[in-house]
Amino acid sequence: MGGAGLDDAAYAAVVVLAAVACGVRCVRVPVERRAWGMFTVALSCWAAAELHSILVLADMEITPFPSLSDVFFVAFYPACLLGLVDLVQHRVRAIGMALVLDGLVAALAVCAVGAALVFDSVITTLAEGTGTLPFVFNLAYPVGDLVLLGAVAGASSLTGWRPGRTLAALGGGLLLVAFGDGAYLVQTVAGTYAEGGWVDATWPMGLALVAWAAGQPARPVAVEFDGWRMLALPIGISLAAVCVLTAAQLGEVNSVATVLALMAVLAIIARMVWSLHDNNRLLAAARTEALTDPLTGLGNRRALLVDLERAARAATADAPVVLVLCDLDGFKDYNDTFGHPAGDALLHRRGRALRQAVGRAGTAYRPGGDEFCVLLQVSDAGAEAQIAACVDALTEETERRVVRPSFGACVVPAEARTVNEALRVADERMYAFKGRRRSSGRRQSVDVLLGVLREREEDLHEHSSGVAELALRVGRRLGMGAEELEEIAWAAELHDIGKVAVPEHILNKPAPLSTAEWGEMHKHTIIGERILRAAPALAPVGRLVRASHERWDGRGYPDGVAGEDIPLGARIVAVCDAFDAMTSDRPYRASIGAAAAVDELRRCAGTQFDPGVVEAFCAEVGAGEPDVPVAQAA
C-alpha cells in the first residue's frame, strides 16, 4: 500500500473516513450487514496500518520488515475478498453454473494479465529479500492485488456485466487500489517512482469510490442474458488470456501469468461444455413442452399425430393399434356453472385418472378443450375392457352434475390405414354414440316441449324448425363444437316456447301491437327460460332463449345487454329468426324475398345484429345470388 506522496495525516484521514462510511452502512442497514462489516474490518486494518506507520515507524531510524503495519496491510485483502463475495451473493438473485464459470474465466484471465504486467517486478523484489517472513510479505502484496482484481472481474461477470451503481462503484474503487499497488511496485523496482505523482492519486480515489458505494441503496441485480454486453466483454477477456499464452510462447511472460492464462483457457472450455449441455437440456424441455398439454401433462394434439403416424406405419393384423377418441358430455354446462378454474381442475383430475387407467397398455392425450384420446397397443379382445376403464376414468359424477365421455374407436390397420382415415372413423363413431345417448334424456324433454308448441300454434313450430336448420349451418361455419351446435339447435327450436303464455289475440293480431301488448310479448323470453330451467339439463338452452331478442347495440330485451356480452348462440338465433320471419307471411304483413331479407340483415349489422354473424349467415345462404325462394335459401 502506498500513499507517500500525500500528507500522512490527510491520507490516514481518507482511509478512516472510508472505514467509517462502511461501518455506518453496516449499523444502519441490516440488509447485507455481514458484507459491509467485512469491508469495515478491511478498511480498519488499512487505517490501523497507516496510523502505526505515522505514530511508530516514522520515528525509527531503521524500519523493520515485516512490521505490524505490514500485518494490517496484508489483512486488508482477505477481509475485502470475503465482503465482496458476500455482497455478490446478496445482490445476484440466482447464480447458476454458467455464471460461476463465466466469473471464473473473467477472474483467471484478469489475473493472468495482471501477473504478466507485474510479476517480473515481484520476482526482482523477492530476489532482494532474505528470510522466510520477508519473502512471504513481499509475495503477499502482489498476490493479494491479483486476487482482488480477479474477484472484481468475477463479480462483474456474475452480474451479467450489469453490476448496478453499488457494485460498480465498489469494484471500481478496489480496482484503483489494486492498480495503484501494482503501478507503485513496478515504478519502485524500475526506479521511476516519484512522490506526488499520478500513482499516489489512485488510492484516495479508490477509497472515495468505496465510501460512495456504501451510501447507495441495496438493490438486487436481475441478470439478463441478452445484449452484446453479455458476449463482447467475455470474448474480450478470453482473448486477453489467449494473448498472454501467445506472449508466453515468445518467452516474454513469466510462468505465473502463463499458468493463470492456461487455467483461464481450460475454464473457457468448461464453459463451452456446460453451454452445450445447457442448450441440449433446454432443447429437450422445449421439445417436451411442444408435445405436452400444460393442464393435464398428457400429450397434446401434435404428439397424438406424431405417435399415430408412427403407430400406423408399424401396426399389423397381429399387432394392431386401437385409436379411441373421447369427448366429455356435460363439461360445458359444468364449466358455465362452476367457472373455468373448476373446469380446469376437473380436466386435470380426469387426465390424471386416464393416464393411470391406460397404464402400460398405451398412451393418453388431450388434443384440446374437453377432448381426450388414447392409443392402445392391445388386441381387439383386450381393447373392450381397456376402453371401459378409460371411460370410467373420464367420468365424474356429483350431486348436481354428471360429466361422462362419448367415445369412438378405430382399429388400425383393420379399419383404417392412414392417420386421417383413423381419425375420421373414430370421430364419426364418437358422434354417433353421442347422438344415441342424447336421444334419451334431453332429447325427450325437447320433444315434449316441441309437442306443446305444435299444439299451441303449428306456425310457431314450423318457424322454429326453419330457424334451427339455419342456426346449425351458421354455427358450423363459425367453427362451433358439437355440444354448442346442439344447444344452438335446441335454442332455435325452443326460442318461441314462452309464447305459449302469450294470449292468442296478441299473438295473431292482424294489426300492429299496442305498447301494452308489446310489453306482454316481450315477456316470452323470460317465460321461455323459466320453462326450460325446469329441466336442469336444458338450463344452458334456457340462457340462449332468454338472450335471443337482445340487440348488438344494447337496445334489445329483456336485459338490454350488448355486443359480445350476448351469448354467441343467441346472436346466431337472432339473425336466423329475423331472416325466417322476414321471408314468411305474417297476419299483419306479407313476406319479402330472401335477397331483400339479406339486404335488411346487412343494413342492421352493427346495430341490431352481430356483424360477424351476419356475414357468416350471408356466406352460408349464398347471399350474392338473385332472389330465391325461402326454402331454397334455407
Secondary structure, DSSP 8 states (H G I E B T S, - for coil): ---TTS-HHHHHHHHHHHHHHHHHHHHH--TTHHHHHHHHHHHHHHHHHHHHHHHTGGG-SS--SS-HHHHHHHHHHHHHHHHHHHHHHHHBS---HHHHHHHHHHHHHHHHHHHHHHHHHHHHHHHH--SHHHHHHHHHHHHHHHHHHHHHHHHHHHTTT--HHHHHHHHHHHHHHHHHHHHHHHHHHHT---TTSHHHHHHHHHHHHHHHHHTS----B-----STHHHHHHHHHHHHHHHHHHHHHTT-S-HHHHHHHHHHHHHHHHHHHHHHHHHHHHHHHHHHHHTB-TTT-SB-HHHHHHHHHHHHHH--SSS-EEEEEEEEETHHHHHHHH-HHHHHHHHHHHHHHHHHHHGGGEEEEEEETTEEEEEE-S-HHHHHHHHHHHHHHT-EE-SS-EEEEEEEEEEETTT-SSHHHHHHHHHHHHHHHHHHHHTTHHHHHHHHHHHHHHHH-HHHHHHHHHHHHHHHHHHHHTT--HHHHHHHHHHHHHTTGGGGGS-HHHHT-SS---HHHHHHHTTHHHHHHHHHHTSGGGHHHHHHHHTTT--TTS--SSS---GGGS-HHHHHHHHHHHHHHHTS-BTTB----HHHHHHHHHHHBTTTB-HHHHHHHHHHHTTTS----HHHH-
